[in-house]
Amino acid sequence: MQPLLLVLILTSVAMSACAQLLLKLGVSSVRVAGDAGAAQGVMAYLLSPWVIGGLGLYGLGAVVWLYVLARLPLSAAYPFVGIGFVLTMLLGVVALGESLSAWRVAGTALIALGCICVSRSIA
């Protein structure tokens, strides 16, 4: 795999993980009144600057991903999306103070190991 494509894959995955963090911050910061309808709640979330930023970051990451998909087989590129699980978990711990269990760490490590195996199989 060309180094540029690997960098672009990792950039796209990192953008998606960061987008998850922004979306979580957005929905956590919005207070929806108990008597608000579903449409009002959705609009409150969609108008949050964090949510808007997260969706924008997803969009940019999708553009980078399209560039990657145009140059690599899907079966070679897609397993790297698993790295997003690792990054998202780390962002949750570092930025949101979420806790980790041994099971969560083990499961995430297995995902990372799978990504390494796939990356080694690409000629």
Residue pairs with C-beta under 8 A, 6 or more apart in sequence:
1 72
1 76
1 119
1 122
2 71
5 68
5 71
5 72
8 64
8 67
8 68
9 68
9 77
9 80
10 80
10 83
11 61
11 64
12 61
12 62
12 64
12 65
12 68
13 61
13 80
13 81
13 83
13 84
13 87
14 87
15 57
15 58
15 60
15 61
15 64
16 57
16 58
16 61
16 81
16 84
17 84
17 87
17 88
17 91
18 57
18 91
19 54
19 55
19 57
19 58
19 61
20 54
20 84
20 88
20 91
21 54
21 88
21 91
21 92
21 95
21 96
22 50
22 51
22 53
22 54
22 57
23 50
23 51
23 54
23 55
24 92
24 96
25 50
25 54
26 45
26 48
26 49
26 50
26 51
26 52
26 53
26 54
27 45
27 48
27 51
29 48
29 50
30 44
30 45
30 48
30 51
32 40
32 41
32 44
32 45
33 40
36 44
45 51
46 52
68 77
69 77
76 118
76 122
79 114
79 115
79 118
79 119
80 115
80 118
80 119
82 111
82 112
82 114
82 115
83 111
83 112
83 115
85 108
85 111
85 112
86 108
86 111
86 112
89 100
89 104
89 108
92 98
93 99
93 100
